[in-house]
Amino acid sequence: MLPHAEFWAERIYRTLLNSKDLVISYGKTLEKLESSTKQTIKEILMVIKDDDPDLYLDKANSLLEKLS
């Protein structure tokens, strides 16, 4: 991912994780993605989860499970 897009990707995922409805819907689509895309998403979710585990741990883990 281009360096200037990393911030925005993380911002989008933080917004997604803050919405219960979006997390559920998005989780259903993750299984259909290519492995390279899944890896990129995993990396973003890990950064977010490590940065603020009190807020994002459970939701990030639920999406990470779908990516495995």
C-alpha positions in Angstrom: 0.0 0.0 0.0 1.3 3.4 -0.8 2.6 5.3 2.3 0.0 8.1 2.0 -2.9 5.5 1.8 -1.9 3.7 5.0 -3.4 6.4 7.3 -6.7 6.4 5.4 -6.9 2.6 5.3 -6.5 2.5 9.1 -9.0 5.3 9.5 -11.6 3.5 7.4 -11.1 0.3 9.5 -11.4 2.1 12.8 -14.7 3.6 11.5 -15.8 0.1 10.4 -14.9 -1.4 13.8 -17.0 1.2 15.6 -20.2 0.1 13.8 -21.7 -3.2 14.8 -23.8 -3.5 11.6 -20.8 -2.9 9.4 -18.6 -5.4 11.2 -21.1 -8.1 10.8 -21.7 -7.4 7.1 -18.0 -6.9 6.3 -17.1 -10.1 8.2 -19.3 -12.1 5.8 -17.4 -10.8 2.8 -13.9 -11.3 4.1 -13.9 -15.1 3.4 -14.2 -14.4 -0.3 -11.1 -12.2 -0.7 -7.8 -13.2 -2.2 -5.0 -14.2 0.2 -2.9 -11.1 -0.6 -5.8 -8.8 0.2 -6.5 -10.8 3.4 -2.9 -10.4 4.5 -3.1 -6.6 4.0 -6.3 -6.4 6.1 -4.8 -8.6 8.8 -1.8 -6.2 9.1 -4.1 -3.2 9.4 -6.3 -4.9 12.0 -3.3 -5.9 14.1 -2.0 -2.3 14.1 -5.4 -1.0 15.3 -5.8 -3.8 17.8 -2.3 -3.3 19.3 -2.8 0.5 19.4 -6.0 0.5 21.3 -6.9 -3.0 22.6 -9.5 -1.7 25.1 -11.6 -0.3 22.3 -10.9 -2.7 19.3 -9.6 -6.0 20.6 -12.9 -8.1 20.4 -14.1 -6.6 17.1 -10.7 -6.9 15.5 -10.3 -10.5 16.6 -13.7 -11.4 15.2 -12.6 -10.1 11.8 -9.2 -11.7 12.1 -10.9 -15.1 12.7 -12.8 -14.7 9.4 -9.5 -14.0 7.6 -7.8 -17.2 8.8 
